[in-house]
Amino acid sequence: MVRTLGNPVMVVPFLRAAVLEFDPAMPLDDVATTERRLEASVARPRFYALVVALFSGLALTLATVGIFTYIVSH
């Protein structure tokens, strides 16, 4: 993990060179910002929460229509 003051993408070539100098067999292929990794880690739970919310809204709408129809017909 590396902290930068500027654009993190600009530091990647220097990091690759440093890692290559330290250990040529060690790959440096999955470089990403912390924000990007955080977004990726919460993407699936966020999607599941959205699906549950949509189905909950649909269930609430169907229940409301059913109750309204029952009240109007009696």
Residue pairs with C-beta under 8 A, 6 or more apart in sequence:
1 34
2 8
2 11
2 15
4 10
4 11
8 33
12 31
15 28
15 31
16 28
19 26
19 28
20 26
20 28
32 40
